[in-house]
Amino acid sequence: MDTPYAMQGTYLTSSKQYAICQQHIKSFFTALLLLSILFLQYCATNESLVRSLSNDITTTGFLNDDCYQCTVTAKPDAGVEGLVAGRESAHINLIQSMEPQCYAELFAAAKQLNPSAFGDSSMQSCITQQLKPYVDKRILIATYFNEDYSETAVIRIYENGLKKKLASLRCQ
């Protein structure tokens, strides 16, 4: 009696062995499904952070508790004509305004986080001195030119617990 090729060899012959094999296959696929769900959940929780930190160049403010983003735009001087001259003028103005603009934006953010710590305008100098270590850590992320020949810079300030540190600024 000829048996087909599929029936020869080391194939399972008892229903008990077949049931055990089926159980192992189900366990394997269940574990695989669980790992896939955990991986997708990990990706979903980190996706917003990755997107906000790497691709967002339009937001001004906190991207998360450790990162503040400033966007600074500078126009060319009045009377400058031509594409190259306009861009050069805008670039010079941008370089000169990046630091003061970052100070102003961080000051406003700190004031918004803790308005009671900013009693009067005389405290601005004190707070500005406390902001210096953060502004000195600024990183230029991107620059681009706009249609009106102005140039925009995207600057980020990274510091562990930056938002909490700005909220706790005090002057006496």
C-alpha positions as CSV (number, residue, x, y, z in Angstrom):
1,M,0.0,0.0,0.0
2,D,1.4,3.3,-1.1
3,T,1.1,6.2,1.4
4,P,1.4,9.8,0.2
5,Y,4.6,11.6,0.9
6,A,2.9,13.9,3.4
7,M,1.9,10.8,5.5
8,Q,5.4,9.4,5.7
9,G,8.2,10.4,8.1
10,T,8.0,12.2,11.4
11,Y,4.5,13.6,11.3
12,L,2.4,13.4,14.5
13,T,0.4,10.3,14.7
14,S,-1.7,10.6,17.8
15,S,-4.4,13.0,18.5
16,K,-2.8,13.7,21.9
17,Q,0.5,14.9,20.3
18,Y,-1.6,17.0,17.9
19,A,-3.5,18.7,20.8
20,I,-0.2,19.5,22.6
21,C,1.2,21.0,19.4
22,Q,-1.9,23.1,18.9
23,Q,-1.7,24.3,22.5
24,H,2.0,25.4,22.0
25,I,1.1,27.2,18.8
26,K,-1.8,29.1,20.6
27,S,0.5,30.0,23.5
28,F,3.2,31.3,21.0
29,F,0.7,33.5,19.1
30,T,-0.8,34.8,22.4
31,A,2.7,35.8,23.6
32,L,3.5,37.3,20.2
33,L,0.2,39.3,20.3
34,L,0.9,40.6,23.8
35,L,4.4,41.7,22.8
36,S,3.1,43.4,19.8
37,I,0.5,45.3,21.9
38,L,3.2,46.4,24.4
39,F,5.5,47.5,21.5
40,L,2.7,49.5,19.9
41,Q,1.8,51.1,23.3
42,Y,5.4,52.1,23.8
43,C,5.5,53.6,20.3
44,A,2.3,55.5,20.9
45,T,3.4,57.0,24.2
46,N,6.8,58.2,22.8
47,E,5.5,59.3,19.4
48,S,4.1,62.6,20.6
49,L,7.3,63.5,22.4
50,V,9.4,62.6,19.3
51,R,7.1,64.5,17.0
52,S,7.0,67.6,19.2
53,L,10.7,67.7,19.8
54,S,12.0,66.8,16.3
55,N,9.5,68.2,13.9
56,D,7.7,71.1,15.6
57,I,9.4,74.4,14.6
58,T,6.3,76.6,14.9
59,T,5.5,76.4,18.6
60,T,6.7,79.0,20.9
61,G,6.7,77.8,24.5
62,F,7.2,74.6,26.4
63,L,7.4,71.5,24.2
64,N,7.6,69.4,27.4
65,D,8.7,70.0,31.0
66,D,12.4,69.9,30.0
67,C,12.4,71.9,26.8
68,Y,11.4,75.5,25.9
69,Q,11.3,76.6,22.3
70,C,11.7,80.3,21.2
71,T,11.0,81.4,17.7
72,V,12.6,84.6,16.7
73,T,11.9,86.5,13.5
74,A,13.9,89.5,12.2
75,K,13.2,91.7,9.3
76,P,15.7,93.4,7.1
77,D,16.5,97.0,7.6
78,A,14.2,99.5,5.9
79,G,15.5,100.6,2.5
80,V,17.4,97.5,1.8
81,E,16.7,96.3,-1.8
82,G,17.3,93.0,-3.4
83,L,17.1,89.4,-2.3
84,V,20.7,88.9,-1.1
85,A,21.0,92.3,0.6
86,G,17.6,91.8,2.3
87,R,18.6,88.3,3.6
88,E,22.0,89.5,4.8
89,S,20.3,92.4,6.7
90,A,17.7,90.1,8.2
91,H,20.4,87.6,9.2
92,I,22.4,90.3,11.0
93,N,19.3,91.5,12.8
94,L,18.4,88.0,13.7
95,I,21.8,87.2,15.3
96,Q,21.5,90.5,17.3
97,S,18.0,89.8,18.5
98,M,18.2,86.0,19.4
99,E,19.5,86.4,23.0
100,P,17.3,89.3,24.0
101,Q,14.2,87.6,22.6
102,C,15.0,84.4,24.4
103,Y,15.3,86.3,27.7
104,A,12.0,88.1,27.0
105,E,10.2,84.8,26.2
106,L,11.6,82.9,29.2
107,F,10.7,85.9,31.4
108,A,7.1,85.9,30.2
109,A,6.9,82.1,30.6
110,A,8.2,82.3,34.2
111,K,5.8,85.1,35.0
112,Q,2.9,83.1,33.6
113,L,3.9,80.1,35.7
114,N,4.2,82.1,38.9
115,P,2.7,85.5,38.7
116,S,3.0,86.2,42.4
117,A,6.8,86.1,42.3
118,F,6.9,89.1,40.0
119,G,5.8,91.9,42.2
120,D,7.0,95.0,40.3
121,S,9.1,95.9,37.3
122,S,12.2,96.3,39.5
123,M,12.4,92.5,39.8
124,Q,12.9,92.1,36.1
125,S,16.7,92.6,36.5
126,C,16.8,90.0,39.3
127,I,14.8,87.4,37.3
128,T,16.9,88.1,34.1
129,Q,20.0,87.3,36.0
130,Q,18.5,84.0,37.2
131,L,17.5,83.2,33.6
132,K,21.1,83.6,32.3
133,P,22.2,80.0,32.8
134,Y,19.2,78.8,30.8
135,V,19.6,81.3,28.0
136,D,23.3,80.4,27.7
137,K,22.3,76.8,27.0
138,R,20.2,77.8,24.0
139,I,20.6,75.6,20.9
140,L,19.8,76.8,17.4
141,I,17.6,74.2,15.8
142,A,16.7,75.7,12.5
143,T,16.7,78.9,10.5
144,Y,14.7,79.7,7.5
145,F,13.8,82.7,5.3
146,N,10.3,84.0,4.8
147,E,8.7,85.5,1.7
148,D,9.2,89.0,3.0
149,Y,13.0,88.5,3.3
150,S,12.8,88.1,7.0
151,E,14.6,85.2,8.7
152,T,13.2,83.0,11.5
153,A,15.3,81.1,14.0
154,V,14.0,78.2,16.1
155,I,15.9,78.0,19.4
156,R,15.5,75.4,22.1
157,I,16.6,75.5,25.7
158,Y,17.0,72.1,27.3
159,E,17.2,71.6,31.1
160,N,16.0,68.8,33.3
161,G,12.9,70.1,35.1
162,L,13.1,73.5,33.3
163,K,9.4,74.2,33.8
164,K,9.5,73.6,37.5
165,K,12.7,75.6,37.8
166,L,11.2,78.6,36.1
167,A,8.1,78.3,38.2
168,S,10.3,78.5,41.4
169,L,12.2,81.6,40.5
170,R,12.2,84.2,43.3
171,C,13.6,87.6,44.0
172,Q,13.8,89.3,47.4
